[in-house]
């Protein structure tokens, strides 16, 4: 079950912007996990070996799903099925609170996640 402020990332090892933002995502996960936030990476249009290498090369410690066919992306209706990278932040009710259809910039993720966690329903 997703927790408030949980984030999903759609990415691929072949995607230069995904590779560039990987350290920011890992840092964001480490900075917010004490808030009960869950992260989930989704590797799309990739090979299993490349996906595993991506996780290992960037020291990704949050869970990551291998989704070569891109079956998971359409479940987030605000995201074009083949758009990467995309970061989605869900609220406490598992609704999309934030969707960013580009590589994140340094300093964007943690404040956004903290704002969603702080929301009162």
Secondary structure, 3 states (H helix, E strand, C coil): CCCCCCEEEEECCCCHHHHHHHHHHHHHHHHHHHHCCCEEEEEECCCHHHHHHHHHHCCCCCEEEEECCCCCHHHCCCCCCCCCCEEEEECCCCCEEEEECCCCCCCCHHHHHHHHHHCCC
